[in-house]
């Protein structure tokens, strides 16, 4: 996990502010990735896996509707007024994984770099080829705000990933390439 701390310049850190090691920021994505690897190794490729809202598409999922992933708005999916914020269509793209971090489902649970003088985000979604990469960077974007997004944009070329964030004032910002994944409404 120190590899991810280094890759994200400390915006993702498995060590709490109190100094205790806490792998919970990675274990869900790690377990989901291993489940997907198991399915693929045993001949299953036409599947979708949902791990607490983070989604992985098997390698043979190519067309609608299975290649579409909905991103919820800033409310819990259990709320009566919950809705989809946008829909992504991953068909024809190299991306297989979508991970969202924020506080709408689990409250404030991500350690933030409070000493940073940078705008924070309410929600961050990362789309990548790998679920662990998507999940860690989505968490890092919440933790590090605008500084983390600037780092992510520099790393996008080697990460093969894109992102969208929602700021405290509701403004939505995306990285290059994200808009091409937006699905046409039908």
HUMO-V740541 format. One record per pair of residues at least 24 apart in sequence whose C-alpha atoms are under 7 Angstrom apart, sorted by the first residue. I is the first residue (numbers start at 1). J is the second residue. Records with the same first field share a line. If there is no record, write none. Layout:
I: J, J
This chain:
8: 140
11: 140, 143, 144, 148
12: 136, 139, 140
26: 136
29: 131, 132, 135
30: 132
33: 131
54: 98, 99, 100
55: 97, 98, 99
56: 96, 97, 98, 131
57: 96, 97
62: 91, 92
63: 91
67: 91
74: 104
75: 104
76: 104, 105
87: 182, 183
88: 181, 182, 183
89: 181, 182, 183
90: 181
94: 129
95: 127, 128, 129
96: 128, 129, 130
97: 127, 128, 129, 130, 131, 134
98: 125, 126, 127, 128, 131, 134
99: 125, 126, 127, 134, 135, 138
100: 124, 125, 126, 135, 138
101: 125, 138, 139, 142
102: 142
110: 143
111: 143
112: 143, 144
113: 143, 144
118: 145, 146, 147
119: 145, 146
120: 145, 146, 167, 168
121: 145, 165, 166, 167, 168
122: 166, 167, 168
123: 165, 166
124: 164, 165, 166
125: 163, 164, 165
126: 161, 162, 163, 164
127: 161, 162, 163
128: 160, 161, 162
129: 160, 161
